[in-house]
């Protein structure tokens, strides 16, 4: 359009200035028009309107809260407890409203509204203490409790608390019996074999696996799994394919582990040897006499399992052990590298049932 | 572009929140932070010490303190409590055996006065693993309903592995903090 007006203007800078000028003139004339028609600038208008809108909404809910509070105040009665909770919710909603709109509100309004909210909270507290005698410790003498059953219930809850804590274990078993989760538990002198097929993994069947309280056992887990939990193992040999998540070991003594995993955490292990392939740094905690060496497991298809689990490459992390009980620069006395002469050779677990 | 919008922009710049991520070891705290920040989550070592990540989220700047959860270093958690706006408690929903430990540590944490004002988001992580407990079950085991009424809390199921649920959780946390903090200016 401007090019039509001024075909001679070749300089783009002059062109831009010209355009800005035109735009400014237009804005000015617009403003002039709106002033003439007794209106304010459209931009400030929206903000003004929403301030008004906000204030009316604010005072409306304020009034409703106040009236509810005064109603309850006249008749303090424990049956109002749900009402009080509703009011408390309303007040926080109001608070939120102020917060959300604080961007455009004039600071004076923000302050007043905040004050109002604070007052509302205070009077809610007052009313609450009227309706429900405070449980807080105080020297006040309140000979008659408004509602003995409520008080009694509260006492019961407090008394019942430690008991509840103890119950958590059984509660949990109520949800899902720990022993029904996939795993091998409470076995002795046994060879335990489990093969995780790919189908299972894709079908979502294949999640975590647990080895718990095993003694003198040999465990072979082939294939891929998401997570492995082990606790209380004694004199066991544990051979595991690919774990795509983490391995958590808690309590092991005199065991040999051959593991490939993304993360490995070892707690309370004593005199164990670990043959690892791990993507991150393995850690030990509260352990001693643990030794580390590179992964050495084979079975038919292990390469595929490892590659698909992103464990195809040796990262060398088997030797980068962090000891959380030894946060110093010098080598931790709790772990060491296993001398090559003492390492077991490649372990082949291709044939199920073939022990050693 | 008016003065008003410039002022708004400046105000938004100041919207910083301090978020503390805690939970037992192996619950996936670092993975959650990395995932939400769009980083590679395939090589994450157990956290020795802590990581700080500053990310902008919606119109806020989040300073996320991701503190290691190994037993040995849990006692250092309290060094990070000061000025915490939001607390994220991460639970490994597939680790049924240690849920008691998890409850015990959470209860201890919530007794802390310096955290009394902080909004609490509980991530029931690892929902993608078959056999993990649902958020409702976790809420029951942790007895969340019995928490102090004044505490703002929410439990969200998530998977740091797939990323599911992470944004839902952080959206709530940020909104909740925003509605509280900006009352104090």
Interface residues (C-beta under 8 A of the other chain):
Chain A: X43 X47 X92 X95 X96 X98 X99 X100 X102 X103 X104 X114 X117 X164 X165 X168 X169 X171 X172 X175 X176 X178 X181 X182 X204 X205 X206 X207 X208 X210 X212 X226 X227 X229 X231 X245 X246 X248 X262 X263 X265 X267 X279 X280 X281 X283 X285 X286 X310 X322 X324 X325 X327
Chain B: X2 X4 X8 X11 X25 X26 X42 X43 X44 X45 X46 X48 X70 X71 X72 X73 X94 X95 X96 X97 X99 X100 X103 X126 X129 X130 X131 X132 X133 X137 X140 X141 X143 X146 X161 X178 X179 X180 X182 X183 X185
